[in-house]
Structure formats: C-alpha cells, structure tokens
Amino acid sequence: MFSQKSLSSVILLFCLFLLPEIVSAQRPFRGQITYTITYPGSIIDLAELQELPDKALITTKNDRVRTELTAENASLTQVKIADANTGEVTTKLEILREKYVITRSRQEVQTALQNMPQPEFEYTDRTRDILGFTCRHVIARVVDEDGNIHESDIYYTDEIPGYAFNFDTPYNEIPGLMLEYEMRVGPLNIRYEAESVRSRMFVGNRNFTVPRDYQVITYEELRQKLQGDF
C-alpha cells in the first residue's frame, strides 16, 4: 500500500488542481513565481499533512505554464504543464520511483470544473502591496456538499494582465495573477502566499516537455494504483 486511502484521495485532488495557470495573450509573462503552501483549517491528520506540498514553483513562458510542487517529506513529486491555447493540461507524477503522466483535454478540464462547487466572488475596494505589486481584494464564497458556506480572501494584481488566467481552476474568473489566496479542495483548505516573482528571465522550452520514460496513465488507473500496491 502506497499510503492511507484518505491520503490517496488528497493526492488525486492535487493531480487535478495544482495551482492557477498564469498566461496572458496581451502581454505574456515570462518568469517564475514561488509560493509557500499551508493548510489552515484542513480536516487531515498530521501524518498526512507532512506528505503534502509546502512549496510551489511556477515557470511560465508565453502560453505555457509549468507548476512544480515539492515537500520535504513527500514520497512523490508532481509537475503540471498547461497550455492555455489548447486548454490541455498534463500532470507528471513520480511515486516511489515510478513515473506516470496524465493528460486532460479542454473538455475534460471543463467537465471536472463543472463537477466542483462554483464560487461566488465579491470584488471590494481594498488593496494591498505584495512584493511590490498593487493587489486588489476579492472575497470568494463557496458552498460545500453539506451546505456550509466558506469564505476566503484573494489578493491579485492586474499588473500582469491576461485573458486565460487560472483557466483550469474554480478561480478562472479572477482577472490577474493571484499572489495570496486560499482554495478549498475536498478536506483541504489550501493557502498560497507568494514569496517571490521573477520576470524577464530565460525560460527554456524543456520545462514544458515530458520525458519518454513516463508511463501514460488515466486518472482512474492512478486511483486504483494509489489504493493498491505499486
């Protein structure tokens, strides 16, 4: 058994929704954004929490975005590559030295989003300075399966504009790069806080490719493996 079944479910949720995608057709952003990830208020025990990512590194060039999640004690690595023009999202996983890749089409991404609770957004007049960017405030409200309403704060900057921000997340309405925000995914409340934003740096195309030694797998096949033996 790779891990507890509940942890397997958490991993599967992260495979679907890693982090927002940062893409701009008007003024493509090229560079890297680093986030710290915490889980305040999550319904999960300490052993499982230690397996979850605590850092995220986003590398972006034009219409392609690479999101890499890391954790000090995690037994897997996760990298997501998204193309905002095609709407295709590819997730690379390395679990106990086994390498897998899952690719979702635009339609599959949209179907997954439709099956999630849809947040409502309240745009306020509040602003904050984060890493030298003027960030606007939004309150996101989502109703869970039990009818409970959850509110979270979003701070985004429109200094990095674009039409396809966050296209494969429930926050696809937000019109800028989010530098501080929370997102509920199943039993998790995931908080992202940007540590740094580096722009106009060299970004090689190899960041957005999948090596040949990765085995193509479906989401359902991965679910079975996580709940069984590797």
C-alpha positions as a Markdown table, in Angstrom:
| # | Residue | x | y | z |
|---|---|---|---|---|
| 1 | Met | 0.0 | 0.0 | 0.0 |
| 2 | Phe | 1.4 | 3.4 | -1.0 |
| 3 | Ser | -0.3 | 5.3 | 1.8 |
| 4 | Gln | -3.6 | 5.6 | 3.6 |
| 5 | Lys | -6.7 | 5.8 | 1.4 |
| 6 | Ser | -7.5 | 9.2 | 2.6 |
| 7 | Leu | -4.1 | 10.4 | 1.6 |
| 8 | Ser | -4.6 | 8.8 | -1.8 |
| 9 | Ser | -7.7 | 10.9 | -2.3 |
| 10 | Val | -5.8 | 14.0 | -1.3 |
| 11 | Ile | -3.1 | 13.2 | -3.9 |
| 12 | Leu | -5.7 | 12.7 | -6.6 |
| 13 | Leu | -7.2 | 16.1 | -5.8 |
| 14 | Phe | -3.8 | 17.7 | -6.2 |
| 15 | Cys | -3.4 | 15.9 | -9.5 |
| 16 | Leu | -6.5 | 17.7 | -10.8 |
| 17 | Phe | -5.9 | 21.1 | -9.2 |
| 18 | Leu | -2.3 | 22.0 | -8.5 |
| 19 | Leu | -2.2 | 25.8 | -8.9 |
| 20 | Pro | -3.6 | 28.6 | -11.0 |
| 21 | Glu | -2.2 | 28.9 | -14.5 |
| 22 | Ile | -0.6 | 32.3 | -15.4 |
| 23 | Val | -1.0 | 33.2 | -19.0 |
| 24 | Ser | -1.6 | 36.4 | -20.9 |
| 25 | Ala | -2.4 | 36.8 | -24.5 |
| 26 | Gln | -1.9 | 40.6 | -24.5 |
| 27 | Arg | 1.4 | 40.7 | -22.6 |
| 28 | Pro | 2.8 | 37.2 | -22.0 |
| 29 | Phe | 4.6 | 36.9 | -18.7 |
| 30 | Arg | 7.9 | 35.1 | -18.7 |
| 31 | Gly | 9.5 | 34.2 | -15.5 |
| 32 | Gln | 9.0 | 32.3 | -12.2 |
| 33 | Ile | 6.7 | 32.7 | -9.1 |
| 34 | Thr | 7.4 | 30.9 | -5.9 |
| 35 | Tyr | 4.7 | 30.2 | -3.3 |
| 36 | Thr | 4.6 | 28.9 | 0.2 |
| 37 | Ile | 1.7 | 26.5 | 0.8 |
| 38 | Thr | 0.0 | 25.9 | 4.1 |
| 39 | Tyr | -3.3 | 24.2 | 5.1 |
| 40 | Pro | -5.1 | 26.2 | 7.9 |
| 41 | Gly | -8.4 | 24.6 | 8.9 |
| 42 | Ser | -7.9 | 21.4 | 6.9 |
| 43 | Ile | -9.6 | 18.2 | 8.0 |
| 44 | Ile | -6.5 | 16.0 | 7.9 |
| 45 | Asp | -4.2 | 14.4 | 10.4 |
| 46 | Leu | -0.5 | 15.3 | 11.0 |
| 47 | Ala | 0.9 | 12.3 | 9.2 |
| 48 | Glu | -1.0 | 13.1 | 6.0 |
| 49 | Leu | -0.2 | 16.8 | 6.3 |
| 50 | Gln | 3.5 | 16.0 | 6.3 |
| 51 | Glu | 3.1 | 14.3 | 2.9 |
| 52 | Leu | 1.5 | 17.4 | 1.3 |
| 53 | Pro | 3.4 | 20.0 | -0.8 |
| 54 | Asp | 4.7 | 23.1 | 1.1 |
| 55 | Lys | 6.3 | 24.9 | -1.9 |
| 56 | Ala | 5.2 | 25.7 | -5.4 |
| 57 | Leu | 7.4 | 26.9 | -8.2 |
| 58 | Ile | 5.6 | 28.2 | -11.3 |
| 59 | Thr | 7.6 | 28.7 | -14.5 |
| 60 | Thr | 5.9 | 30.4 | -17.4 |
| 61 | Lys | 6.7 | 31.4 | -21.0 |
| 62 | Asn | 4.1 | 32.8 | -23.3 |
| 63 | Asp | 1.1 | 30.5 | -23.3 |
| 64 | Arg | 2.7 | 27.6 | -21.4 |
| 65 | Val | 2.9 | 27.1 | -17.6 |
| 66 | Arg | 4.8 | 24.6 | -15.5 |
| 67 | Thr | 3.8 | 24.2 | -11.9 |
| 68 | Glu | 6.0 | 22.1 | -9.7 |
| 69 | Leu | 5.0 | 21.1 | -6.1 |
| 70 | Thr | 7.6 | 20.0 | -3.6 |
| 71 | Ala | 7.6 | 18.9 | 0.1 |
| 72 | Glu | 10.4 | 18.0 | 2.4 |
| 73 | Asn | 8.9 | 14.6 | 3.5 |
| 74 | Ala | 6.7 | 13.7 | 0.5 |
| 75 | Ser | 7.2 | 10.4 | -1.3 |
| 76 | Leu | 6.1 | 11.8 | -4.7 |
| 77 | Thr | 6.8 | 14.7 | -7.0 |
| 78 | Gln | 4.2 | 16.5 | -9.1 |
| 79 | Val | 4.6 | 18.7 | -12.1 |
| 80 | Lys | 1.7 | 20.2 | -14.1 |
| 81 | Ile | 2.2 | 21.6 | -17.6 |
| 82 | Ala | -0.7 | 23.7 | -19.0 |
| 83 | Asp | -1.3 | 25.2 | -22.4 |
| 84 | Ala | -3.9 | 28.0 | -22.4 |
| 85 | Asn | -4.3 | 28.0 | -26.2 |
| 86 | Thr | -5.2 | 24.3 | -26.5 |
| 87 | Gly | -6.7 | 24.0 | -23.0 |
| 88 | Glu | -4.7 | 20.8 | -22.5 |
| 89 | Val | -3.3 | 20.0 | -19.0 |
| 90 | Thr | -0.6 | 17.4 | -18.5 |
| 91 | Thr | 0.4 | 16.2 | -15.0 |
| 92 | Lys | 3.7 | 14.3 | -14.3 |
| 93 | Leu | 3.9 | 12.2 | -11.2 |
| 94 | Glu | 6.9 | 10.3 | -9.7 |
| 95 | Ile | 5.8 | 7.9 | -7.0 |
| 96 | Leu | 8.3 | 5.6 | -5.4 |
| 97 | Arg | 10.5 | 5.8 | -8.5 |
| 98 | Glu | 7.5 | 5.0 | -10.8 |
| 99 | Lys | 6.8 | 7.7 | -13.4 |
| 100 | Tyr | 3.4 | 8.5 | -14.7 |
| 101 | Val | 1.8 | 11.2 | -16.9 |
| 102 | Ile | -1.9 | 12.1 | -17.1 |
| 103 | Thr | -3.2 | 14.4 | -19.9 |
| 104 | Arg | -6.6 | 16.1 | -19.9 |
| 105 | Ser | -8.2 | 17.7 | -22.8 |
| 106 | Arg | -10.0 | 21.1 | -22.7 |
| 107 | Gln | -13.3 | 19.3 | -22.5 |
| 108 | Glu | -12.1 | 17.0 | -19.6 |
| 109 | Val | -10.9 | 20.1 | -17.7 |
| 110 | Gln | -14.2 | 21.9 | -18.2 |
| 111 | Thr | -16.2 | 18.8 | -17.1 |
| 112 | Ala | -14.1 | 18.5 | -13.9 |
| 113 | Leu | -14.7 | 22.1 | -13.1 |
| 114 | Gln | -18.5 | 21.7 | -13.6 |
| 115 | Asn | -18.5 | 18.9 | -11.0 |
| 116 | Met | -17.0 | 21.2 | -8.4 |
| 117 | Pro | -18.8 | 23.7 | -6.2 |
| 118 | Gln | -18.8 | 27.1 | -8.0 |
| 119 | Pro | -17.6 | 30.1 | -6.0 |
| 120 | Glu | -19.2 | 33.5 | -6.0 |
| 121 | Phe | -16.9 | 36.5 | -6.0 |
| 122 | Glu | -17.3 | 39.9 | -4.3 |
| 123 | Tyr | -14.8 | 42.5 | -5.5 |
| 124 | Thr | -14.0 | 45.1 | -2.9 |
| 125 | Asp | -12.2 | 48.4 | -2.9 |
| 126 | Arg | -9.4 | 47.1 | -0.6 |
| 127 | Thr | -5.9 | 46.9 | -1.9 |
| 128 | Arg | -2.6 | 45.6 | -0.6 |
| 129 | Asp | 1.0 | 45.8 | -1.6 |
| 130 | Ile | 2.6 | 42.4 | -2.1 |
| 131 | Leu | 6.1 | 42.0 | -3.4 |
| 132 | Gly | 5.9 | 45.5 | -4.9 |
| 133 | Phe | 2.6 | 44.8 | -6.8 |
| 134 | Thr | -0.6 | 46.6 | -6.0 |
| 135 | Cys | -3.1 | 43.8 | -5.3 |
| 136 | Arg | -6.9 | 44.1 | -5.4 |
| 137 | His | -9.1 | 42.2 | -2.9 |
| 138 | Val | -11.8 | 39.7 | -3.7 |
| 139 | Ile | -13.9 | 37.6 | -1.3 |
| 140 | Ala | -14.6 | 34.1 | -2.6 |
| 141 | Arg | -17.7 | 32.2 | -1.2 |
| 142 | Val | -18.3 | 28.6 | -1.9 |
| 143 | Val | -20.9 | 26.2 | -0.6 |
| 144 | Asp | -19.7 | 22.7 | 0.2 |
| 145 | Glu | -21.6 | 19.4 | -0.1 |
| 146 | Asp | -23.1 | 19.8 | 3.4 |
| 147 | Gly | -24.4 | 23.3 | 2.7 |
| 148 | Asn | -21.8 | 25.1 | 4.7 |
| 149 | Ile | -20.6 | 28.5 | 3.3 |
| 150 | His | -16.8 | 29.1 | 3.3 |
| 151 | Glu | -15.3 | 32.5 | 2.6 |
| 152 | Ser | -11.7 | 33.2 | 1.6 |
| 153 | Asp | -9.7 | 36.2 | 0.7 |
| 154 | Ile | -8.0 | 36.6 | -2.7 |
| 155 | Tyr | -5.4 | 39.3 | -3.5 |
| 156 | Tyr | -4.5 | 39.6 | -7.2 |
| 157 | Thr | -2.6 | 42.0 | -9.3 |
| 158 | Asp | -3.7 | 43.2 | -12.7 |
| 159 | Glu | -0.2 | 44.4 | -13.4 |
| 160 | Ile | 0.3 | 41.1 | -15.0 |
| 161 | Pro | -2.9 | 41.0 | -17.2 |
| 162 | Gly | -4.3 | 38.3 | -19.3 |
| 163 | Tyr | -7.5 | 36.6 | -20.6 |
| 164 | Ala | -6.6 | 33.0 | -19.7 |
| 165 | Phe | -5.6 | 33.2 | -16.0 |
| 166 | Asn | -6.5 | 30.2 | -13.9 |
| 167 | Phe | -8.4 | 28.6 | -16.7 |
| 168 | Asp | -8.4 | 25.1 | -15.1 |
| 169 | Thr | -9.3 | 26.1 | -11.6 |
| 170 | Pro | -12.6 | 27.3 | -10.0 |
| 171 | Tyr | -11.0 | 30.8 | -9.8 |
| 172 | Asn | -10.9 | 31.2 | -13.6 |
| 173 | Glu | -12.9 | 34.5 | -13.3 |
| 174 | Ile | -10.1 | 36.3 | -11.4 |
| 175 | Pro | -8.5 | 38.7 | -14.0 |
| 176 | Gly | -5.0 | 38.7 | -12.7 |
| 177 | Leu | -2.1 | 36.9 | -11.0 |
| 178 | Met | -3.1 | 35.9 | -7.5 |
| 179 | Leu | -0.3 | 36.5 | -5.0 |
| 180 | Glu | -2.2 | 35.5 | -1.9 |
| 181 | Tyr | -5.3 | 33.3 | -1.7 |
| 182 | Glu | -7.0 | 30.2 | -0.3 |
| 183 | Met | -8.8 | 27.4 | -2.1 |
| 184 | Arg | -10.9 | 24.5 | -0.7 |
| 185 | Val | -10.3 | 21.1 | -2.3 |
| 186 | Gly | -12.2 | 18.3 | -0.6 |
| 187 | Pro | -11.0 | 18.1 | 3.0 |
| 188 | Leu | -8.2 | 20.6 | 2.4 |
| 189 | Asn | -8.1 | 24.4 | 2.8 |
| 190 | Ile | -5.0 | 25.3 | 0.8 |
| 191 | Arg | -3.4 | 28.7 | 1.4 |
| 192 | Tyr | -0.9 | 30.1 | -1.2 |
| 193 | Glu | 1.4 | 33.1 | -0.4 |
| 194 | Ala | 3.8 | 34.3 | -3.0 |
| 195 | Glu | 7.4 | 34.6 | -1.8 |
| 196 | Ser | 9.0 | 36.0 | -5.0 |
| 197 | Val | 8.2 | 37.0 | -8.6 |
| 198 | Arg | 11.0 | 37.0 | -11.1 |
| 199 | Ser | 10.2 | 38.3 | -14.6 |
| 200 | Arg | 12.1 | 38.6 | -17.9 |
| 201 | Met | 14.3 | 35.7 | -17.1 |
| 202 | Phe | 15.4 | 33.0 | -19.6 |
| 203 | Val | 12.9 | 30.1 | -19.7 |
| 204 | Gly | 13.8 | 27.1 | -21.8 |
| 205 | Asn | 11.3 | 25.0 | -23.7 |
| 206 | Arg | 12.4 | 21.8 | -22.0 |
| 207 | Asn | 10.5 | 23.0 | -19.0 |
| 208 | Phe | 7.3 | 22.2 | -20.9 |
| 209 | Thr | 8.1 | 18.7 | -22.2 |
| 210 | Val | 7.5 | 15.2 | -20.9 |
| 211 | Pro | 10.4 | 12.7 | -20.9 |
| 212 | Arg | 9.9 | 9.4 | -22.7 |
| 213 | Asp | 10.3 | 7.4 | -19.6 |
| 214 | Tyr | 7.0 | 8.5 | -18.2 |
| 215 | Gln | 4.1 | 6.0 | -18.5 |
| 216 | Val | 0.8 | 7.3 | -19.8 |
| 217 | Ile | -2.0 | 6.6 | -17.4 |
| 218 | Thr | -5.6 | 7.7 | -16.8 |
| 219 | Tyr | -6.9 | 9.3 | -13.7 |
| 220 | Glu | -8.9 | 6.2 | -12.8 |
| 221 | Glu | -5.9 | 3.9 | -13.3 |
| 222 | Leu | -3.9 | 6.2 | -11.0 |
| 223 | Arg | -6.7 | 6.0 | -8.4 |
| 224 | Gln | -6.5 | 2.2 | -8.4 |
| 225 | Lys | -2.7 | 2.2 | -8.1 |
| 226 | Leu | -2.8 | 4.6 | -5.1 |
| 227 | Gln | -5.3 | 2.4 | -3.3 |
| 228 | Gly | -3.4 | -0.7 | -4.1 |
| 229 | Asp | 0.2 | -1.9 | -4.4 |
| 230 | Phe | 2.9 | -0.3 | -6.5 |
